[in-house]
Amino acid sequence: MTHEEFAERIAERLEARAYALEHGSRSAGHATTSRATGLRTAAALAREEAAAVTQEEAPPPEAQA
């Protein structure tokens, strides 16, 4: 499994948990909304970090020619 696949898998799980928190709670109060937002932020960070690692691991442009 590549780091991109791993990050996407984690992000999907975090987003699913955020959705479950928001839609599984009878009263989605401020704490629930804040937690769901935090999970979505973590998902975005996982994807951004995977993209950064991919960019860092890419050979320099002159090596690709």
Secondary structure, DSSP 8 states (H G I E B T S, - for coil): --HHHHHHHHHHHHHHHHHHHHHH-SS--HHHHHHHHHHHHHHHHHHHHHHHHHHHHS--HHHH-
